[in-house]
Amino acid sequence: MIDHTKVGSPAANWERTWTTRDTMLYAVSVGAGAHDPTDELRFTTDNTSGITQQVLPTFVTVMAAGEAATQNPLTVLGDIAVTSIVHGGQRITLHNDIPPAGSVVSRGSIAAIYDKGRHAAIVLASTITDADDGTPYADIETTMILTGEGGFGGNPGPKASWSVPDREPDEIVTDHTRPEQALLYRLNSDRNPLHSDPAFAAFMGRTRPTLHGLCTYGYAGRAVLATVAESDPGRFGSFFARFAAPVEPGDELHTLIWRTENGALFQTKVGDTVVLDHGEFRLR
Ligand SMILES: CCCCCCC[C@@H](O)CC(=O)SCCNC(=O)CCNC(=O)[C@H](O)C(C)(C)COP(=O)(O)OP(=O)(O)OC[C@H]1O[C@@H](n2cnc3c(N)ncnc32)[C@H](O)[C@@H]1OP(=O)(O)O
């Protein structure tokens, strides 16, 4: 049973240092260069003539997550089994470009605890600032679903108002994930065995180890940034998606994008199944 009185408690406070190797690895782990290795070299290399290395804005989720598997940010709520946690949703709001290498401080707290019936939804809010000069990089809102922990008579939270636009998407971007995609993505930091260990995945009711939600999120972030902002990280404002269904390594992702006045709405599908829902991108 979780302690529902912990709203406002500090959580997910840590420092993280990264190098150009980390930011290039991240780009490759969310499919940069997979269609054509000479595309997106600004994200995947640091020594290509005439190209200055840039960082995919969704890398900020790696900066924010710390070592997620070993530093469970929800321990403040009690003895939470890691097997009951799935990632429910992620919002990032960027204030400045992420440098290819650096060091940040993440300061977070439990912003809300919602009773979703069968499940509890925990919202963690964090700010990410430069460890040396305090430059603000991002505000992060992470929703974790604690399966089977709902029904405690708490606040159900706001009703989502998102709906699929009543027209064909302006663009559909297709990406092929690889069979070893989760093995590659976990090298960014999140070594949760849900994404690698068949026995652990089976214990959580999954037929195979599934992909990190944030890996699918990174694919969608690249697709939307390329479509709406010519892959310019400087135009990336905020990005939200809800993790609606598991993705398996090897799945083909189709990101449906509807342009809006200040960004885009999107969904990502595997076949007919929506895996990322309520997607919203805003330009900076
Ligand atoms: C600091 C950072 C640390 C980061 C650590 C990251 C750890 C990672 O290693 C973990 C992962 O990556 S897990 C992989 C990614 N996530 C997933 O695969 C989850 C996919 N989603 C599901 O399985 C279901 O939607 C499921 C199970 C979520 C819900 O499905 P159902 O049980 O069918 O529930 P449903 O009937 O659809 O909804 C019931 C009520 O809950 C609300 N809800 C559902 N999904 C939500 C979501 N994602 N976010 C918020 N609320 C959500 C529904 O709206 C509904 O409530 P209401 O009636 O009020 O609308």
Ligand as a Chemical Component Dictionary entry (heavy atoms), coordinates in Angstrom:
data_LIG
# 
_chem_comp.id                   LIG 
_chem_comp.type                 NON-POLYMER 
_chem_comp.pdbx_formal_charge   0 
_chem_comp.three_letter_code    LIG 
# 
loop_
_chem_comp_atom.comp_id 
_chem_comp_atom.atom_id 
_chem_comp_atom.alt_atom_id 
_chem_comp_atom.type_symbol 
_chem_comp_atom.charge 
_chem_comp_atom.model_Cartn_x 
_chem_comp_atom.model_Cartn_y 
_chem_comp_atom.model_Cartn_z 
_chem_comp_atom.pdbx_ordinal 
LIG C1  C1  C 0 12.521  9.564  -12.762 1  
LIG C2  C2  C 0 12.121  8.790  -13.992 2  
LIG C3  C3  C 0 12.121  7.296  -13.859 3  
LIG C4  C4  C 0 11.726  6.599  -15.134 4  
LIG C5  C5  C 0 11.661  5.087  -14.924 5  
LIG C6  C6  C 0 11.162  4.391  -16.133 6  
LIG C7  C7  C 0 11.073  2.910  -15.880 7  
LIG C8  C8  C 0 10.959  2.159  -17.195 8  
LIG O1  O1  O 0 11.995  1.198  -17.277 9  
LIG C9  C9  C 0 9.568   1.500  -17.262 10 
LIG C10 C10 C 0 9.063   1.429  -18.658 11 
LIG O2  O2  O 0 9.601   1.935  -19.613 12 
LIG S1  S1  S 0 7.551   0.596  -18.866 13 
LIG C11 C11 C 0 7.312   0.624  -20.636 14 
LIG C12 C12 C 0 6.483   1.783  -21.106 15 
LIG N1  N1  N 0 5.159   1.803  -20.576 16 
LIG C13 C13 C 0 4.234   0.870  -20.920 17 
LIG O3  O3  O 0 4.491   -0.080 -21.639 18 
LIG C14 C14 C 0 2.828   1.064  -20.381 19 
LIG C15 C15 C 0 1.853   0.886  -21.508 20 
LIG N2  N2  N 0 0.494   1.118  -21.035 21 
LIG C16 C16 C 0 -0.248  0.145  -20.474 22 
LIG O4  O4  O 0 0.203   -1.000 -20.342 23 
LIG C17 C17 C 0 -1.638  0.496  -20.041 24 
LIG O5  O5  O 0 -2.069  1.651  -20.723 25 
LIG C18 C18 C 0 -1.767  0.774  -18.503 26 
LIG C19 C19 C 0 -1.407  -0.499 -17.729 27 
LIG C20 C20 C 0 -0.850  1.925  -18.075 28 
LIG C21 C21 C 0 -3.212  1.171  -18.203 29 
LIG O6  O6  O 0 -4.076  0.279  -18.877 30 
LIG P1  P1  P 0 -5.463  -0.217 -18.254 31 
LIG O7  O7  O 0 -5.194  -1.039 -17.039 32 
LIG O8  O8  O 0 -6.224  -0.888 -19.365 33 
LIG O9  O9  O 0 -6.131  1.114  -17.792 34 
LIG P2  P2  P 0 -7.248  1.946  -18.548 35 
LIG O10 O10 O 0 -8.564  1.234  -18.406 36 
LIG O11 O11 O 0 -6.787  2.285  -19.929 37 
LIG O12 O12 O 0 -7.300  3.296  -17.712 38 
LIG C22 C22 C 0 -7.764  3.318  -16.383 39 
LIG C23 C23 C 0 -7.584  4.723  -15.864 40 
LIG O13 O13 O 0 -6.187  5.044  -15.840 41 
LIG C24 C24 C 0 -5.922  6.185  -16.686 42 
LIG N3  N3  N 0 -4.690  5.950  -17.414 43 
LIG C25 C25 C 0 -4.426  4.906  -18.227 44 
LIG N4  N4  N 0 -3.183  5.030  -18.741 45 
LIG C26 C26 C 0 -2.688  6.188  -18.249 46 
LIG C27 C27 C 0 -1.475  6.838  -18.441 47 
LIG N5  N5  N 0 -0.536  6.326  -19.239 48 
LIG N6  N6  N 0 -1.281  8.011  -17.796 49 
LIG C28 C28 C 0 -2.242  8.535  -16.985 50 
LIG N7  N7  N 0 -3.431  7.927  -16.765 51 
LIG C29 C29 C 0 -3.639  6.771  -17.400 52 
LIG C30 C30 C 0 -7.102  6.246  -17.636 53 
LIG O14 O14 O 0 -7.292  7.556  -18.125 54 
LIG C31 C31 C 0 -8.225  5.796  -16.750 55 
LIG O15 O15 O 0 -8.594  6.865  -15.856 56 
LIG P3  P3  P 0 -9.863  7.780  -16.125 57 
LIG O16 O16 O 0 -11.012 6.846  -16.013 58 
LIG O17 O17 O 0 -9.793  8.804  -15.043 59 
LIG O18 O18 O 0 -9.701  8.358  -17.495 60 
# 
loop_
_chem_comp_bond.comp_id 
_chem_comp_bond.atom_id_1 
_chem_comp_bond.atom_id_2 
_chem_comp_bond.value_order 
_chem_comp_bond.pdbx_ordinal 
LIG C1  C2  SING 1  
LIG C2  C3  SING 2  
LIG C3  C4  SING 3  
LIG C4  C5  SING 4  
LIG C5  C6  SING 5  
LIG C6  C7  SING 6  
LIG C7  C8  SING 7  
LIG C8  O1  SING 8  
LIG C8  C9  SING 9  
LIG C9  C10 SING 10 
LIG C10 O2  DOUB 11 
LIG C10 S1  SING 12 
LIG S1  C11 SING 13 
LIG C11 C12 SING 14 
LIG C12 N1  SING 15 
LIG N1  C13 SING 16 
LIG C13 O3  DOUB 17 
LIG C13 C14 SING 18 
LIG C14 C15 SING 19 
LIG C15 N2  SING 20 
LIG N2  C16 SING 21 
LIG C16 O4  DOUB 22 
LIG C16 C17 SING 23 
LIG C17 O5  SING 24 
LIG C17 C18 SING 25 
LIG C18 C19 SING 26 
LIG C18 C20 SING 27 
LIG C18 C21 SING 28 
LIG C21 O6  SING 29 
LIG O6  P1  SING 30 
LIG P1  O7  DOUB 31 
LIG P1  O8  SING 32 
LIG P1  O9  SING 33 
LIG O9  P2  SING 34 
LIG P2  O10 DOUB 35 
LIG P2  O11 SING 36 
LIG P2  O12 SING 37 
LIG O12 C22 SING 38 
LIG C22 C23 SING 39 
LIG C23 O13 SING 40 
LIG C23 C31 SING 41 
LIG O13 C24 SING 42 
LIG C24 N3  SING 43 
LIG C24 C30 SING 44 
LIG N3  C25 SING 45 
LIG N3  C29 SING 46 
LIG C25 N4  DOUB 47 
LIG N4  C26 SING 48 
LIG C26 C27 SING 49 
LIG C26 C29 DOUB 50 
LIG C27 N5  SING 51 
LIG C27 N6  DOUB 52 
LIG N6  C28 SING 53 
LIG C28 N7  DOUB 54 
LIG N7  C29 SING 55 
LIG C30 O14 SING 56 
LIG C30 C31 SING 57 
LIG C31 O15 SING 58 
LIG O15 P3  SING 59 
LIG P3  O16 DOUB 60 
LIG P3  O17 SING 61 
LIG P3  O18 SING 62 
# 
